[in-house]
Amino acid sequence: MADEEDAAYEHDELDEDDDPVEDVEDHAEGERMEVLPASEGKQVDPSKRMTTPFMTKYEKARVLGTRALQIAMCAPIMVELERETDPLAIAMKELKAKKIPIIIRRYLPDGSYEDWGIDELIIND
């Protein structure tokens, strides 16, 4: 019990000068960093795409998670349901049918990007 009180007391003793966010800002004063809007890049013509037509496991995870969240928030479902109630299971069924209304944007090193529809990608199980 005494250790918990000491820990709480030590936490209260922190000064505003000990804030790690301020320290990071102090070190970065000399550097300028700009955030470019998405419209700054140039879209690659779909006929001249350079990246692979296979969906990566990272893209698959992101798409399934995003779509499951949308379904949980009452988004319209794009496939016929057969007693599925789990949003992730429904998202997986939509992905297998290639009916997910999401576009994957792949950025390239030169600042341009490629947009791929789910229906254009090859999905490995």
Summary of the structure (lengths in Angstrom):
residues: 125
radius of gyration: 23.1
end to end distance: 52.4
largest distance: 69.1
contacts: 240
relative contact order: 0.16
helix: 46%
strand: 10%
